[in-house]
């Protein structure tokens, strides 16, 4: 298995969760999209957070959750919580 595979799987699953939760076509949810681009409001964002926590069996702390504004932010946050990227000191 490729060294990057767990990270790529996590990103794919984040995108799938966002698409499924928001009932969006999968191909429209990409890492470069902001939640604003996808018409995701704060209530939708809360639903996405719960879905991500359930999907990955993690707890997303409040502060990082408040700073999440894009698909990329969500993917990076999940990867950090899963230990797939180094955390900042």
Secondary structure, DSSP 4 states (H G I P E B T S, - for coil): --TTHHHHHHHHHHHHHHHHHHT--GGG--TT-BTTTTT--HHHHHHHHHHHHHHHT----HHHHHH--BHHHHHHHHHHHTTSSPPP-
